[in-house]
Amino acid sequence: MVEPFVKNYILEKYGFKVSNLYVARVKEKYGIKERENYNNPKNDVSKQPVCSIEKKKQ
């Protein structure tokens, strides 16, 4: 789970709420890996939501 202060910082600075998934994707993009994911999907074809271009720009 993402620390609440990360989500609060984004809300205060940029004015929108983000999900834990969005924060995790950005951390992964920039090489900030905290731990191994223990909740892996059961199959390789599972769908993951994609971060919108609008949120990536900020």
C-alpha positions in Angstrom: 0.0 0.0 0.0 1.2 3.5 -0.8 1.8 5.8 2.1 -1.0 8.2 2.6 1.3 11.2 2.5 2.2 10.5 -1.1 -1.5 10.6 -2.2 -2.1 13.7 0.0 0.9 15.5 -1.5 -0.4 14.9 -5.0 -3.9 16.0 -4.1 -2.6 19.3 -2.5 0.0 20.1 -5.1 -1.9 19.1 -8.3 -5.5 19.0 -7.2 -6.5 15.5 -8.1 -6.7 12.1 -6.5 -4.6 9.2 -7.7 -4.9 5.5 -7.0 -2.3 3.3 -5.5 -1.8 1.7 -8.9 -0.9 5.0 -10.5 1.6 5.8 -7.8 3.1 2.3 -8.0 3.4 2.6 -11.8 5.3 5.9 -11.5 7.6 4.4 -8.9 8.3 1.4 -11.2 8.9 3.8 -14.2 11.6 5.7 -12.2 13.1 2.6 -10.6 11.8 3.0 -7.1 11.1 -0.6 -6.1 10.1 -1.1 -2.5 9.4 -4.8 -2.4 8.5 -7.8 -4.5 4.8 -8.1 -5.4 3.2 -11.1 -3.6 -0.2 -10.6 -5.2 0.6 -11.7 -8.7 -2.2 -12.4 -11.3 -3.2 -16.0 -11.9 -2.8 -15.7 -15.6 -0.6 -13.7 -18.0 -3.5 -12.2 -19.9 -4.9 -10.2 -17.0 -5.8 -6.5 -17.8 -4.2 -3.7 -15.8 -5.6 -0.1 -15.9 -3.4 2.4 -17.7 -2.5 5.8 -16.4 -4.0 8.6 -18.5 -1.8 10.8 -20.6 -3.2 13.9 -18.7 -2.0 12.5 -15.4 1.4 11.5 -16.8 2.1 15.0 -18.0 1.8 16.5 -14.5 
